[in-house]
């Protein structure tokens, strides 16, 4: 399930399907799931294999394929397509406008990963500040008895943390940071009156009043490179950037440059602009913590995701409202 590429493309209820009307068994990796009503076809991607970009010709009537993205050409190639389920929260890899035009329902992971991503964001921040991974590498290289104690890190308590995107993930991050005594402010498309945190109308204004920026917003045309050179300069040389959103939210080339020049204090990055490629300059930086787009994945959330996927499928086939519909497509 790596890279959040488990997706379902399903024929509308009542559409013709190939093969006999036997109940198919859906599988998630090696784990069997409960059966779906006949005569629907089910396919789930094995994350260890390349994802097909086109529907398989050997199954011409099956409108159910695991795919990396759902764009207009693909949608046009699937005339019976009625539903898309993506395991991600973000839907930037799906042509929502075309889905809406065709009357195709779309569902995503909803808030199922929110707490896990919040935990992970906090872990990245603690690691960058207290230099846990850097200290681990220092010991493994045998430097402790030779060079002495590893330099101290910085504490989390009392830091001014700005959150970019106070949605389900951002609000969970804020809740955790409150327990550490952090001062929390945020930027979002709209002010959130139900939250007690300080709102800033621009990301630059937020960065100027923050020690840490945590990126947790959706990737859209408007938010592409929302963390740019100006934001980094406003954050300052001691500032830290944590990104658990999407790679292209940050101008990666500028971030690398600012880190090299000492204009940013550090970064914790779970996502990258051109995944799985990661700038090699980051590998040599002890003030940067890297992970492979895995903030959403825990054993527990994976099991919850399977259940959510099946419940959405059952709702679709039964003409009931989806559990986690994407706004504007249903």
C-alpha positions, 0 to 999 in steps of 0.5 A: 500500500506504499505511496497511497496507490490502492484505488478502486474503479467500479462499474455502476450498480447494475452494469454488465460484468464479465464472467459468472455471477460468483462472489469474488474475494477481495484481498488486501495484500495477503489478507482476504476481505469479506466478499462483495455482492455479485456480479462485481469485480474487485482488484487490489494493488500489490504495492510491491509490483508496478501499477498498470497505467491502462486497463488490462485488455484481457479483462475488457468488461472489468471496470475495476483496476488499481491505478496510480492516477485517475485522469481524463484519458483514463476516465474516457477509457472506462465508459462504465466507471461509476466510483473511485476510491483512493486510500489517500486523503489527498485527491490531487491525483484524481481529475475531480472535474471530469469525475463530476462531469461524468457523474462518477462518485469519489471517496477517500480515506477521510479522517482515518489517518489524521491521528497517525499523521499528527503523531508522525509530525510530532515525532519528526519535530522532536527528532529535528529539535532533540537530534535523536537520529543524528545522535544515533548516527554519531554513536554508530560511527563510533564517535562518542568515545573519540569525539566526546558527547554529541552536541545538545539539541533544542527543547520543544516546550514553549516553541511557537508553532505555525500550522499551515492547514488546520483541517483534520490533521492540522487540528490533531497536530495542534492538540498534541502540541498544546500538551507540550506547552507550545504557542500555536497559530495557523494559516488556513483558507478560512478562519476557524472560529471554533479553535482558540489559536491565532489566525494569520491571513498569509503564510508569510505572516505566520512564518514571521511569528513562528519558530516552526512551520508544520505543513498539513494542507491539501495540494491544489493549484493554489497551494503548490509551492505555498512554502516558497523563498519568501516564507523561508526567509520570514521563518528565519535561520533558526526556523524548522519546517515539518512537511507531512502534507505533499512534497510540492507544497514546498519549493524543494530547490529553495529549501535545499538552498536555504538549508545549505546556506544556513538560512533555515535551522532544520527540516523534517520531511516525510514527502518530497517534490519528485518522489521517490527521488530525494535531493542528495544534498539532504543526505549529508545534513544532520539537521534534517530528518527524512522518511519515505512518505509513511506518516499515514501508515501504521498497522492499525490504520491499514486495518481500519483503511481496509474496513473503510474501503469495504464499507464504501464499496458496499454503500456504493453497490447498495445505492447508499450514501458513501461514508467518505465522499469527496466534496463536489463529486457526489 
